[in-house]
Amino acid sequence: MPRKRRQRAAAAPMTEEDQLLLLQSQALAEEEEAKKKGEMLTQFLKDKLAKEDHNSALNLNKINTQWCAVLQEAKTKELRTDIEILSQTFARVMDCKDSVIKSLARDLFEAEAQHAQALCSHLHNIDRLLQLQRCRLRYLEEDYNTELEALKKEFETERRAILEQHKQECCYLQDVMLALEQNFVENSYEATLNFQSAWDDIKSKQLEEKQYSRLHLGSKVDSLWKQFQQVLHSYTEATEERKIAFEVLKQKDEKSSKEIEMQTKKLQKLQDSIAAVKGRITAHLQESEEQNRRVREEKEVVLRQLQELKKEMNQARAKARGSLAKLTTQSSAALKALTHVVEKAERILRLGEMCRKLESEEEKVLPFYPSSLAEGEQRDAERVLKETPTEPLAQAMQDYAGMERFWQRFNKAKLEELALAQERAALSQRNQRLRELLKQYLEGISVSEEVLSKPNPLLTLRRRSCSPRALPRAGGPVHNVIEAAHVVSRTL
């Protein structure tokens, strides 16, 4: 159509108004065509963006599935290696645990055997002590019984001797009394004879004097005699009964006085013998009480010794029980400490195996790096190490002098760790800068709603073109295009 119009215009001359109208119509056609092209371009871009989103989702799904498969394979390999390592470590740990359990069982068996032996020896010693104590008590009881029997026999012999002596003294006293009675009878007979002879003499004298006085006095005597005879007769008649009673009472008094004297003598002798016997009995009682007191004191001493032995035995039992409890607590604490040490050693061995896998060839060949000290400094350090430390911290460090190689490798590993941490921080910063640059670049070359909303150099019109642009063919090949920014945003 524009070519035909141009040919007609070239064939027929046009006026200025026609030219203006033609230019206006051309400008309107160009504007409409530019609008249509812009709409077609936006539609094409939208379609392309939708296709790219669909293709990117599809390809992302495929990539994710393939990546998941790759990750699964890598994870399975890693898990298999970890399972092998764990099985080896578990087998080694089980061997260690079995050896530890065997050693602990052996130690427990030995401890039980020692405890049983100590208990048997302790019980044997206790039995021996009890046997000795029983023998000692039996001997003491036998001694006590023998002494008691001896005392009883001595007491019985002394009692029999005292009773025999008492009987003998009683017989002697009876004999003495009988002799005294015989002597008294004889003396009384002699006294009566003397009395009768004296009385006869006196009577004869009185008769002679009476005859003489009768001869000399004569009548006076006769009268007086008569008077006297009368008085005498009256007196005798008046005092006859009293005289008879007096004679009877006199005889009784003499008999009773004699009996009293005899009884007083007997009582005196009996009291003397009783006092002597009482003195002997008190002496024997004092001796027996003294012996009983000594025996009682010995018994108290034996009981006190027995209580002390029981107390010592209880203390020994308590001490043995406390020492056994202390030994059990110490053994349990030692077992816990040993288990802790074993766990720590196993952890150190696992870490050593892991570190051994991560060692380089140079570290495997030369595990210890040479010292950075000079020869003089090295000699000074050796001289300082050879000196005897005075401070407690230096003495404690002297005890750990054998771990110098370990601390050397540990310091080396620590320095390498710090260097790797610094290098990692530098690499992370560099990676962050590269990500920012890549993001800026991808934003510059990608097409999305966010990019279209921002100023983009690809969509900036440098100049207006009046020539129509060729539209893409509908039946041409379609290529799946995946934006790198999308992949990077999904993967990172």
C-alpha positions as CSV (number, residue, x, y, z in Angstrom):
1,M,0.0,0.0,0.0
2,P,2.7,2.6,0.7
3,R,4.5,1.8,-2.4
4,K,1.4,2.2,-4.5
5,R,0.7,5.6,-2.9
6,R,4.2,6.7,-3.5
7,Q,3.9,5.6,-7.2
8,R,0.7,7.5,-7.5
9,A,2.2,10.5,-5.8
10,A,5.2,10.4,-8.1
11,A,3.0,10.0,-11.1
12,A,0.7,12.9,-10.3
13,P,1.9,16.2,-8.9
14,M,0.6,17.0,-5.4
15,T,0.0,20.2,-3.7
16,E,1.4,21.3,-0.3
17,E,-1.8,20.4,1.5
18,D,-1.8,17.0,-0.1
19,Q,1.7,16.6,0.9
20,L,1.0,17.6,4.5
21,L,-2.0,15.3,4.6
22,L,0.2,12.6,3.2
23,L,2.9,13.2,5.7
24,Q,0.4,13.3,8.5
25,S,-1.2,10.0,7.3
26,Q,2.2,8.5,7.0
27,A,3.1,9.7,10.5
28,L,-0.1,8.3,11.9
29,A,0.5,5.0,10.1
30,E,4.0,4.9,11.4
31,E,2.8,5.6,14.9
32,E,0.1,3.0,14.6
33,E,2.7,0.6,13.2
34,A,5.1,1.5,16.1
35,K,2.3,0.9,18.6
36,K,1.5,-2.4,17.0
37,K,5.2,-3.4,17.0
38,G,5.5,-2.4,20.6
39,E,2.4,-4.4,21.6
40,M,3.7,-7.3,19.5
41,L,7.1,-6.9,21.2
42,T,5.7,-6.8,24.7
43,Q,3.4,-9.8,23.9
44,F,6.4,-11.6,22.4
45,L,8.5,-10.8,25.5
46,K,5.6,-11.9,27.8
47,D,5.2,-15.2,25.9
48,K,8.9,-15.7,25.8
49,L,9.1,-14.9,29.6
50,A,6.2,-17.4,30.3
51,K,7.9,-20.0,28.1
52,E,11.2,-19.3,29.9
53,D,9.5,-19.6,33.3
54,H,7.9,-22.9,32.2
55,N,11.1,-24.2,30.7
56,S,13.1,-23.0,33.7
57,A,10.7,-24.7,36.1
58,L,10.9,-27.9,34.1
59,N,14.7,-27.8,33.7
60,L,15.0,-26.8,37.4
61,N,12.9,-29.8,38.3
62,K,15.1,-32.0,36.1
63,I,18.2,-30.5,37.6
64,N,16.9,-30.9,41.1
65,T,16.0,-34.6,40.4
66,Q,19.4,-35.2,38.9
67,W,21.1,-33.2,41.7
68,C,19.1,-35.2,44.3
69,A,20.2,-38.4,42.7
70,V,23.8,-37.2,42.7
71,L,23.5,-36.1,46.3
72,Q,21.9,-39.4,47.2
73,E,24.8,-41.3,45.6
74,A,27.4,-39.0,47.3
75,K,25.5,-39.3,50.6
76,T,25.2,-43.0,50.3
77,K,29.0,-43.2,49.6
78,E,29.7,-41.0,52.5
79,L,27.3,-42.9,54.7
80,R,28.9,-46.2,53.7
81,T,32.3,-44.8,54.5
82,D,31.0,-43.4,57.8
83,I,29.3,-46.8,58.5
84,E,32.6,-48.6,57.7
85,I,34.5,-46.2,60.0
86,L,31.8,-46.4,62.7
87,S,31.8,-50.2,62.4
88,Q,35.6,-50.3,62.7
89,T,35.5,-47.9,65.6
90,F,32.6,-49.7,67.2
91,A,34.5,-53.0,66.8
92,R,37.6,-51.4,68.3
93,V,35.5,-49.9,71.1
94,M,33.8,-53.2,71.7
95,D,37.2,-54.9,71.9
96,C,38.3,-52.2,74.3
97,K,35.1,-52.5,76.3
98,D,35.4,-56.3,76.4
99,S,39.0,-56.1,77.5
100,V,38.1,-53.5,80.1
101,I,35.1,-55.6,81.3
102,K,37.4,-58.7,81.4
103,S,40.0,-56.8,83.4
104,L,37.3,-55.4,85.7
105,A,35.8,-58.8,86.1
106,R,39.2,-60.2,86.9
107,D,39.9,-57.3,89.3
108,L,36.5,-57.9,90.9
109,F,37.2,-61.6,91.2
110,E,40.6,-60.9,92.7
111,A,39.0,-58.3,95.0
112,E,36.3,-60.8,96.0
113,A,38.9,-63.5,96.6
114,Q,41.0,-61.0,98.7
115,H,37.9,-60.0,100.6
116,A,36.9,-63.6,101.2
117,Q,40.5,-64.4,102.3
118,A,40.6,-61.3,104.5
119,L,37.1,-62.2,105.9
120,C,38.2,-65.8,106.5
121,S,41.4,-64.7,108.2
122,H,39.4,-62.1,110.3
123,L,36.9,-64.7,111.3
124,H,39.7,-67.2,112.1
125,N,41.4,-64.6,114.2
126,I,38.1,-63.8,115.9
127,D,37.5,-67.5,116.5
128,R,41.0,-67.9,117.9
129,L,40.4,-64.9,120.2
130,L,37.1,-66.3,121.3
131,Q,38.7,-69.7,121.9
132,L,41.5,-68.0,123.9
133,Q,39.0,-66.0,125.9
134,R,36.9,-69.1,126.6
135,C,40.0,-71.0,127.6
136,R,41.1,-68.1,129.9
137,L,37.6,-67.9,131.4
138,R,37.5,-71.7,131.8
139,Y,40.9,-71.6,133.5
140,L,39.8,-68.7,135.7
141,E,36.5,-70.5,136.5
142,E,38.5,-73.7,137.4
143,D,40.9,-71.7,139.5
144,Y,37.9,-70.0,141.2
145,N,36.2,-73.3,141.8
146,T,39.4,-74.9,143.1
147,E,40.0,-72.0,145.4
148,L,36.4,-72.0,146.5
149,E,36.5,-75.8,147.1
150,A,39.8,-75.2,149.0
151,L,38.2,-72.5,151.1
152,K,35.2,-74.6,151.7
153,K,37.4,-77.5,152.8
154,E,39.5,-75.3,154.9
155,F,36.4,-73.7,156.4
156,E,34.9,-77.2,157.1
157,T,38.1,-78.4,158.6
158,E,38.4,-75.3,160.8
159,R,34.7,-75.7,161.7
160,R,35.2,-79.3,162.6
161,A,38.4,-78.5,164.5
162,I,36.5,-75.7,166.4
163,L,33.6,-78.0,167.1
164,E,35.9,-80.7,168.3
165,Q,37.8,-78.2,170.3
166,H,34.5,-76.9,171.7
167,K,33.5,-80.5,172.6
168,Q,36.8,-81.2,174.1
169,E,36.7,-78.0,176.1
170,C,33.1,-78.8,177.2
171,C,34.3,-82.3,178.3
172,Y,37.2,-80.7,180.0
173,L,34.9,-78.2,181.7
174,Q,32.6,-81.0,182.8
175,D,35.6,-82.9,184.1
176,V,36.8,-79.8,185.9
177,M,33.3,-79.2,187.4
178,L,33.2,-82.8,188.5
179,A,36.6,-82.5,190.0
180,L,35.6,-79.2,191.7
181,E,32.5,-80.8,193.0
182,Q,34.4,-83.7,194.4
183,N,37.0,-81.3,195.9
184,F,34.2,-79.2,197.3
185,V,32.5,-82.3,198.8
186,E,35.8,-83.4,200.2
187,N,36.6,-79.9,201.5
188,S,33.1,-79.5,202.9
189,Y,33.5,-82.9,204.6
190,E,36.8,-81.9,206.1
191,A,35.3,-78.5,207.1
192,T,32.4,-80.2,208.8
193,L,34.8,-82.6,210.5
194,N,36.9,-79.6,211.6
195,F,33.8,-77.8,212.7
196,Q,32.6,-80.8,214.7
197,S,35.9,-81.3,216.3
198,A,36.1,-77.6,217.1
199,W,32.6,-77.6,218.3
200,D,33.3,-80.6,220.5
201,D,36.4,-78.8,221.8
202,I,34.4,-75.7,222.5
203,K,31.6,-77.7,224.0
204,S,34.0,-79.5,226.3
205,K,35.6,-76.3,227.2
206,Q,32.2,-74.8,227.8
207,L,31.2,-77.8,229.9
208,E,34.4,-77.5,231.9
209,E,33.8,-73.7,232.3
210,K,30.2,-74.5,233.0
211,Q,31.2,-76.9,235.7
212,Y,33.7,-74.5,237.0
213,S,31.2,-71.7,236.9
214,R,28.6,-74.0,238.4
215,L,30.9,-74.9,241.1
216,H,31.9,-71.3,241.7
217,L,28.6,-69.6,241.2
218,G,26.3,-72.1,242.8
219,S,23.0,-70.6,243.4
220,K,23.3,-67.6,241.1
221,V,23.8,-69.9,238.2
222,D,21.0,-72.1,239.2
223,S,18.7,-69.2,239.5
224,L,20.0,-67.6,236.4
225,W,20.0,-71.0,234.7
226,K,16.5,-71.5,235.6
227,Q,15.7,-68.1,234.3
228,F,17.8,-68.7,231.3
229,Q,16.1,-72.0,230.8
230,Q,12.8,-70.5,231.0
231,V,13.8,-67.7,228.6
232,L,15.5,-70.2,226.4
233,H,12.5,-72.5,226.5
234,S,10.2,-69.6,225.7
235,Y,12.6,-68.3,223.0
236,T,13.0,-71.7,221.5
237,E,9.3,-72.3,221.5
238,A,8.8,-68.8,219.9
239,T,11.6,-69.2,217.3
240,E,11.4,-72.8,216.6
241,E,9.6,-72.4,213.4
242,R,11.7,-69.5,212.3
243,K,14.8,-71.4,213.1
244,I,13.6,-74.4,211.0
245,A,12.8,-72.0,208.2
246,F,16.1,-70.2,208.6
247,E,18.0,-73.5,208.5
248,V,16.1,-74.5,205.4
249,L,16.7,-71.2,203.8
250,K,20.3,-71.2,204.8
251,Q,20.8,-74.6,203.3
252,K,19.0,-73.4,200.2
253,D,21.1,-70.3,200.1
254,E,24.3,-72.2,200.4
255,K,23.2,-74.6,197.6
256,S,22.1,-71.7,195.4
257,S,25.3,-69.7,196.1
258,K,27.3,-72.8,195.2
259,E,25.3,-73.3,192.1
260,I,25.6,-69.6,191.2
261,E,29.3,-69.7,191.7
262,M,29.6,-72.8,189.6
263,Q,27.3,-71.4,186.9
264,T,29.2,-68.1,186.9
265,K,32.5,-69.9,186.5
266,K,31.0,-72.0,183.7
267,L,29.5,-68.9,182.0
268,Q,32.9,-67.1,182.3
269,K,34.7,-70.0,180.7
270,L,32.0,-70.3,178.1
271,Q,32.1,-66.6,177.4
272,D,35.9,-66.8,177.1
273,S,35.7,-69.7,174.7
274,I,32.8,-68.0,172.7
275,A,34.9,-64.8,172.4
276,A,37.9,-66.9,171.2
277,V,35.7,-68.7,168.7
278,K,34.1,-65.4,167.6
279,G,37.6,-63.9,167.1
280,R,38.6,-66.9,165.0
281,I,35.3,-66.7,163.1
282,T,35.8,-63.0,162.4
283,A,39.3,-63.6,161.3
284,H,38.2,-66.3,159.0
285,L,35.3,-64.1,157.8
286,Q,37.8,-61.2,157.1
287,E,40.1,-63.6,155.3
288,S,37.2,-65.0,153.3
289,E,35.8,-61.5,152.6
290,E,39.3,-60.4,151.5
291,Q,39.6,-63.4,149.2
292,N,36.1,-62.8,147.8
293,R,37.0,-59.1,147.3
294,R,40.1,-60.2,145.4
295,V,38.1,-62.7,143.3
296,R,35.5,-60.0,142.7
297,E,38.1,-57.5,141.6
298,E,39.7,-60.1,139.4
299,K,36.3,-60.8,137.9
300,E,35.7,-57.1,137.3
301,V,39.1,-56.8,135.7
302,V,38.3,-59.8,133.5
303,L,34.9,-58.3,132.6
304,R,36.5,-55.0,131.9
305,Q,39.2,-56.6,129.7
306,L,36.4,-58.6,127.9
307,Q,34.5,-55.3,127.3
308,E,37.6,-53.6,126.1
309,L,38.3,-56.6,123.8
310,K,34.7,-56.5,122.5
311,K,35.0,-52.7,122.1
312,E,38.2,-53.1,120.2
313,M,36.7,-55.9,118.1
314,N,33.7,-53.7,117.3
315,Q,36.0,-50.8,116.5
316,A,38.0,-53.1,114.3
317,R,34.8,-54.3,112.6
318,A,33.6,-50.7,112.1
319,K,37.1,-49.7,110.9
320,A,37.1,-52.7,108.5
321,R,33.6,-51.9,107.4
322,G,34.5,-48.2,106.9
323,S,37.7,-49.2,105.0
324,L,35.7,-51.6,102.9
325,A,33.1,-48.9,102.1
326,K,35.9,-46.4,101.4
327,L,37.6,-49.0,99.2
328,T,34.4,-49.6,97.3
329,T,33.8,-45.8,96.9
330,Q,37.4,-45.3,95.8
331,S,37.1,-48.3,93.5
332,S,33.9,-46.9,92.0
333,A,35.5,-43.5,91.7
334,A,38.6,-45.1,90.1
335,L,36.3,-47.0,87.7
336,K,34.5,-43.8,86.8
337,A,37.8,-42.0,86.4
338,L,39.1,-44.9,84.3
339,T,36.0,-45.0,82.2
340,H,36.3,-41.2,81.7
341,V,40.0,-41.6,80.8
342,V,39.1,-44.5,78.5
343,E,36.4,-42.4,76.8
344,K,38.8,-39.5,76.5
345,A,41.5,-41.8,75.1
346,E,39.0,-43.3,72.6
347,R,37.9,-39.8,71.6
348,I,41.6,-38.8,71.2
349,L,42.2,-42.0,69.1
350,R,39.2,-41.2,67.0
351,L,40.3,-37.6,66.5
352,G,43.8,-39.0,65.8
353,E,42.5,-41.3,63.1
354,M,40.4,-38.5,61.6
355,C,43.5,-36.2,61.8
356,R,45.6,-39.0,60.2
357,K,43.2,-39.1,57.3
358,L,43.5,-35.4,56.9
359,E,47.3,-35.3,57.1
360,S,49.3,-34.5,54.0
361,E,52.2,-36.6,52.6
362,E,54.7,-34.2,54.1
363,E,53.2,-34.4,57.5
364,K,53.1,-38.2,57.3
365,V,56.8,-38.3,56.4
366,L,57.9,-35.5,58.7
367,P,55.3,-35.2,61.5
368,F,57.5,-32.8,63.6
369,Y,58.7,-29.5,62.1
370,P,62.2,-28.4,63.0
371,S,62.7,-25.9,65.7
372,S,62.9,-22.3,64.7
373,L,65.4,-21.5,67.6
374,A,69.0,-20.8,67.0
375,E,71.7,-23.1,68.3
376,G,72.5,-20.8,71.3
377,E,68.8,-20.4,72.1
378,Q,68.4,-24.2,71.8
379,R,71.2,-24.8,74.2
380,D,69.8,-22.3,76.7
381,A,66.4,-23.9,76.5
382,E,67.9,-27.4,77.1
383,R,69.9,-26.0,80.0
384,V,66.8,-24.4,81.5
385,L,64.9,-27.7,81.1
386,K,67.7,-29.7,82.8
387,E,67.7,-27.4,85.8
388,T,65.7,-28.5,88.9
389,P,62.5,-26.4,89.2
390,T,61.8,-24.5,92.4
391,E,58.3,-23.1,91.7
392,P,55.2,-25.4,91.8
393,L,54.1,-24.4,88.4
394,A,57.6,-25.2,86.9
395,Q,57.5,-28.5,88.8
396,A,54.1,-29.3,87.3
397,M,55.4,-28.4,83.8
398,Q,58.5,-30.6,84.4
399,D,56.0,-33.5,84.9
400,Y,54.6,-32.9,81.5
401,A,57.9,-32.6,79.7
402,G,57.3,-35.8,77.8
403,M,54.4,-34.2,75.9
404,E,56.6,-31.7,74.2
405,R,56.1,-33.4,70.8
406,F,52.4,-33.4,71.3
407,W,52.3,-29.7,72.2
408,Q,54.5,-29.1,69.1
409,R,52.0,-30.8,66.8
410,F,49.1,-29.2,68.6
411,N,50.5,-25.7,68.2
412,K,51.2,-26.4,64.6
413,A,47.6,-27.6,64.1
414,K,46.3,-24.6,66.0
415,L,48.4,-22.2,63.8
416,E,47.2,-24.0,60.7
417,E,43.6,-23.7,62.0
418,L,44.0,-20.0,62.5
419,A,45.6,-19.5,59.1
420,L,42.8,-21.5,57.5
421,A,40.2,-19.5,59.4
422,Q,41.8,-16.3,58.1
423,E,42.0,-17.7,54.6
424,R,38.4,-18.8,54.8
425,A,37.3,-15.3,55.9
426,A,39.2,-13.8,53.0
427,L,37.7,-16.3,50.5
428,S,34.2,-15.7,51.9
429,Q,34.7,-12.0,51.4
430,R,36.0,-12.6,47.9
431,N,33.1,-14.9,47.1
432,Q,30.7,-12.3,48.4
433,R,32.2,-9.7,46.0
434,L,32.1,-12.2,43.1
435,R,28.5,-13.0,43.9
436,E,27.6,-9.3,43.9
437,L,29.4,-8.8,40.5
438,L,27.7,-11.9,39.1
439,K,24.3,-10.7,40.3
440,Q,24.9,-7.3,38.7
441,Y,25.9,-9.0,35.4
442,L,23.0,-11.4,35.4
443,E,20.6,-8.5,36.2
444,G,22.1,-6.7,33.2
445,I,21.6,-9.6,30.8
446,S,18.4,-11.2,32.1
447,V,14.7,-10.3,31.3
448,S,12.2,-10.4,34.1
449,E,9.5,-8.2,35.6
450,E,11.8,-6.8,38.1
451,V,14.4,-6.1,35.4
452,L,11.8,-4.6,33.1
453,S,10.6,-2.3,36.0
454,K,14.2,-1.0,36.3
455,P,16.2,0.8,33.6
456,N,17.8,-1.8,31.3
457,P,20.3,-1.0,28.6
458,L,18.9,-3.7,26.3
459,L,15.5,-2.0,26.2
460,T,16.7,1.5,25.7
461,L,15.9,2.9,22.1
462,R,18.9,4.6,20.6
463,R,17.0,5.9,17.5
464,R,13.7,5.5,15.8
465,S,13.6,3.2,12.8
466,C,11.0,3.6,10.2
467,S,11.7,0.3,8.6
468,P,9.6,-2.6,9.7
469,R,11.3,-5.3,11.8
470,A,11.1,-8.9,10.8
471,L,8.9,-10.9,13.0
472,P,10.0,-14.3,14.1
473,R,8.6,-17.2,12.2
474,A,5.9,-19.2,13.8
475,G,7.1,-22.5,12.5
476,G,10.8,-22.0,13.3
477,P,12.8,-24.0,15.9
478,V,12.3,-23.1,19.6
479,H,15.3,-23.3,21.9
480,N,14.9,-23.7,25.7
481,V,16.8,-20.9,27.3
482,I,17.6,-20.9,31.1
483,E,18.6,-17.7,32.7
484,A,21.8,-18.0,34.6
485,A,20.5,-15.6,37.4
486,H,17.5,-18.0,37.9
487,V,19.8,-21.0,38.2
488,V,22.2,-19.1,40.5
489,S,19.4,-17.9,42.7
490,R,18.0,-21.4,43.0
491,T,21.3,-23.1,43.6
492,L,22.8,-20.6,46.0
